């Protein structure tokens, strides 16, 4: 079992990117350009490493190797993007890796690329890249190549050695459990469970009872053996169920208007543990968007637009408008889910101003974007 934090450290020890790994300050899968560049790197790394895994490390400064971190990213449908745009698509895993020096809400992203051994190419046009294009790594750069390329296996031994040096051990596992419970979450109720005598999973959160059901907020869930954060949310709430074979969470979003709020199931994530030392994760979107009166939504939509316009013009907000601003991301999302098709475009225009305000307002923006991404994929 590989300790992913050690793996990242070993990859970064090579300093410069190579034909088997790349590093990025961040990636943007919300735009055509961002998706295209990501797919280009996936294609190039897959073709340059036909017999071994290759990696992209996200949240690292290119020049200095400084680990800065990125937001938790829980997009389980990233494989769908790769399958849609690439022929002979490799298997992709995106994992959120904990580093002790980072803020609580930051992780390092690790993309693992497992090739098929066949030449990978773009299936169709995206941004400025043409369908049929083939990419290879030329040092630290992903470059287009001719169609008659020859795939060579030159990195298998190097990658194997790096992965072997990142193997987990009992000391790392115990240190991880103690750090999770005693240091990182000393202010929260924390638990751990050992699955199949191999996997150690820790979770922490604030429990509360609502109509006989236990919900957890400020939730953090980590697979200690691999230093992989499986779930993190500052605002949304979840339920947890545990057996000897699986750990399951159901995520809920608290949505509503005019102080009339309800919990709506968003996604079910099940982590299945096997006797053979493997585990897999299955996610299922279970979200049914709430429907509201159109006249009420028109009023809220226009009010939101007015708030954004004031932010753009740097006009001070009244006290009641400050309160409305706290709900702006969530109410824009509700409008979009009720057929106000340009509500999300309005929200994106407000992003730089919400980011400047920070706090719960910007966290609400990020949560709204995450819900939207999940809904769009389905």
Secondary structure, 3 states (H helix, E strand, C coil): CECHHHHHHHHHCCCCCCCCEEEECCCCCCCHHHHHHHHHHHHHHHHHCCCCCEEEEECECCCCCCECCEECCCCCCHHHHHHHHEECCCEEEEEEECCCCCCCCEEEEEEEEECCCCCCEECCCECCECCCCEEEEECCEEEEECCCCCCCCCCHHHHHHHHHCCECCHHHHHHHHHHHHHHHCCCCEEEEEEECCCEEEEEEEEEEEECCEEEEEEEEEEEHHHCEEEEEECCCEEEEEECCCEEEEEEEEEEEECCEEEEEEEEEEEEEECCCCCEEEEEEECCCCCCCCHHHHHHHHHHHHHHHHHHHCCCCCCHHHHHHHHCHHHHHHHHHHCCCCCHHHHHHHHHHHHHHHCHHHHHHHHHHHHHHHHHHHC
